[in-house]
Amino acid sequence: MASSTTLKLPDELKHRIARIAEAAGQSPHAFMVEAIEAQTELAERRRKFVASALDAEREVAQFGIVYDGDEVLSYLQSRLTGQPARRPRRRKA
C-alpha cells in the first residue's frame, strides 16, 4: 500500500517537471516517483560498490595479495578476442 508524502518544490522546478513529464506522456506524479526510485537505486548500488571496495582493501591489507592491473587487462583483452592468454600472477602487495 502506498502512503502519501508531501514534497515542497520550487515553482520553477515544478514547472520543469510538468513540461518534461508531459513530453514523456507521464503525469508529474509518475515522473517524480520514477525519478526518486532511480536515484534510490543509484544510491544503493553506489553504497554496495563502496562496501565491496572497502572489503577488498581490507583483504589486501590482511593477506597482501594483489594482481597487476596491466596484466589483468591484457589477459581479459586476449580472452575476449579468443587469443590464448596466460593468467595474471598473484603478487605480494
C-alpha positions as CSV (number, residue, x, y, z in Angstrom):
1,M,0.0,0.0,0.0
2,A,1.4,3.4,-0.9
3,S,1.5,6.2,1.6
4,S,1.3,9.9,1.0
5,T,4.3,12.2,1.3
6,T,4.3,16.0,0.8
7,L,7.1,17.3,-1.3
8,K,7.6,21.1,-1.5
9,L,9.2,22.1,-4.7
10,P,10.4,25.5,-6.0
11,D,7.9,26.8,-8.6
12,E,10.5,26.7,-11.4
13,L,11.3,23.0,-10.7
14,K,7.6,22.2,-10.5
15,H,7.1,23.8,-14.0
16,R,10.1,22.0,-15.4
17,I,8.8,18.6,-14.1
18,A,5.4,19.3,-15.6
19,R,6.9,20.1,-19.0
20,I,9.2,17.1,-19.1
21,A,6.5,14.7,-17.7
22,E,4.0,15.8,-20.3
23,A,6.6,15.3,-23.1
24,A,7.2,11.8,-21.8
25,G,3.5,11.1,-21.6
26,Q,3.5,10.8,-17.8
27,S,1.9,12.7,-15.0
28,P,4.2,14.8,-12.9
29,H,3.5,12.4,-10.0
30,A,4.6,9.4,-12.0
31,F,7.7,11.2,-13.3
32,M,8.7,12.2,-9.7
33,V,8.1,8.6,-8.4
34,E,10.2,7.2,-11.2
35,A,13.0,9.8,-10.6
36,I,13.1,9.1,-6.8
37,E,13.1,5.4,-7.5
38,A,16.0,5.7,-9.9
39,Q,18.0,7.9,-7.5
40,T,17.4,5.5,-4.7
41,E,18.6,2.6,-6.8
42,L,21.7,4.5,-7.8
43,A,22.5,5.4,-4.2
44,E,22.0,1.7,-3.1
45,R,24.3,0.5,-5.9
46,R,26.9,3.1,-5.0
47,R,26.8,2.0,-1.4
48,K,27.3,-1.7,-2.4
49,F,30.2,-0.7,-4.6
50,V,31.9,1.3,-1.9
51,A,31.3,-1.5,0.6
52,S,32.9,-4.0,-1.9
53,A,35.9,-1.7,-2.4
54,L,36.4,-1.4,1.3
55,D,36.2,-5.2,1.7
56,A,38.8,-5.6,-1.0
57,E,41.0,-3.0,0.7
58,R,40.8,-4.9,4.0
59,E,41.5,-8.2,2.2
60,V,44.7,-6.8,0.6
61,A,45.8,-5.4,4.0
62,Q,45.2,-8.7,5.6
63,F,46.7,-11.1,3.0
64,G,48.8,-8.7,0.9
65,I,47.9,-10.5,-2.4
66,V,47.2,-8.4,-5.5
67,Y,47.2,-8.7,-9.3
68,D,49.0,-6.3,-11.6
69,G,46.3,-4.2,-13.4
70,D,48.0,-4.2,-16.7
71,E,48.4,-8.0,-16.7
72,V,44.7,-8.4,-15.8
73,L,43.7,-6.0,-18.7
74,S,45.9,-7.9,-21.2
75,Y,44.5,-11.2,-20.0
76,L,40.9,-10.0,-20.4
77,Q,41.5,-8.5,-23.8
78,S,43.1,-11.7,-25.1
79,R,40.3,-13.8,-23.7
80,L,37.7,-11.5,-25.3
81,T,39.3,-11.8,-28.7
82,G,39.7,-15.6,-28.5
83,Q,43.5,-15.5,-28.3
84,P,45.4,-17.7,-25.9
85,A,46.0,-15.9,-22.6
86,R,48.3,-16.5,-19.6
87,R,46.5,-15.9,-16.3
88,P,47.9,-13.0,-14.3
89,R,50.1,-13.9,-11.4
90,R,49.2,-13.1,-7.8
91,R,51.8,-10.9,-6.1
92,K,52.5,-9.7,-2.7
93,A,51.5,-6.1,-2.2
